[in-house]
């Protein structure tokens, strides 16, 4: 999977509110699917499908523990997303700075 494909998969995974809710629940630490499914208005199999999408996008780690699996946030997946967003933000700020400097130069020439 290329970097662009990975970012696309990440945004696809985060595009669903249930998946974002699952990530929010994992912010405090690893949890099994039964705990993740608690209080969600969908079935456990549906939760498992959402967890698979998040895992395939590189946002979750799955650790077998006996007969169950513990899900946790994948630091590398989140770091890649943050790097991408930082790049977008840096580009936006650079564009804003260039526009501000151009506007200031234009105003200075008129004076």
Buried (B, 14 or more C-beta within 10 A) or exposed (E): EEEEEBBEBBEEBBEEEBBBBBBEBBEEEBBBBEBBBEEBEEEEEEBBBBBEBBBEBBBBBBEEEEEEBBBBBBEEBBEBBEEBEEEEEEEEEEEEEEEEEEEEEEEEEEE
